[in-house]
Amino acid sequence: MLPWAATASPTTTPAAVSLVPLVRAAALRTPPPLYRPLPRPLCAGLRTPPRATSSDGEAFWEEPDDGSGSDYEEDREEEAERRRSSYVPSSSPFSRFEEARQQEQQLRREIELLLTPEEKAILDQHETPDVIRISSPKWHPLHSYALALQIPLLDKLLESGIDINTLDKDGFTPLHKAIIGKKEAVISHLLRKGANPHVRDRDGATPLHYAVQAGALQTVKLLIKYKVDVNVSDNDGWTPLHLAIQSRNRDIAKVLLVNGADKTRRTKDGRTALDLSLCFGRDFKSYDLAKLVKLVPGNRGI
């Protein structure tokens, strides 16, 4: 037998200690609480679950109070009543129209009191707009409305008989002005109303020329849908493709080429679109545009 495996002799065994008193003492000890009690102010609003006692003295469960009849419930009812009393129903379209009419009449009375007799005489002579008096060779209200996105006022002038293709002294129509200002909503509206997409200004430029110059790709596509000539040239022989290369707009140049733009057309100075792309010098954009002109529409997937 190994030395450390030796067992103690019975005579040296300590006296057995009874554990029963210790177990009983532990059972009688109160266990520590699993939670910390709330501060007194927070406990003020908590209620003990209600209990009722039957006739034989046994306790049974009673449904908890749902809060009805409490101060909080009364506050909610008062708030709802106050909202109902302050609710104002939305006015009908007729009442809004009547209110607007009354405001206009009130404003008219106030203005008439402010006008001198000479000014009031001018107002009395013009129940409707006098386009001649409010226009000049340079400035026409139809063009101003087109640039200012005033479509309702523009329509009112058209309904009074004003020509939708009215020219100013530079040969611009309202469509020219809207394209220069990149007013896409007005452009679409004018075309639907019958504006001429082929009209030229005094330099021979068409709306397509100005759409390309402004970089308005969507307007270029829209004008092509209205069957404009993509090879139209101005008084100097410049086509929309020349302008697209000059502005170095690859996307518009590609759209023009795919839709039939003639890359061999020359200006009065004898320059083709490819010549213009090479005149910008040795940079990536020049090479890119030159490749586009050389290969499209021969290779439309470029």
Secondary structure, 3 states (H helix, E strand, C coil): CCHHHCCCCHHHCCCCCCCHHHHHHHHHCCCCCCCCCCCHHHHCCCCCCCEEECCCCCEEECCCCCCCCCHHHHHHHHHHHHHHHHCCCCCCHHHHHHHHHHHHHHHHHHHHHHCCHHHHHHHHCCCCCCCCCCCCCCCCHHHHHHHCCCHHHHHHHHHCCCCCCCCCCCCCCHHHHHHHCCCHHHHHHHHHCCCCCCCCCCCCCCHHHHHHHCCCHHHHHHHHHCCCCCCCCCCCCCCHHHHHHHCCCHHHHHHHHHCCCCCCCCCCCCCCHHHHHHCCCCCHHHHHHHHHHHHCCCCCCC
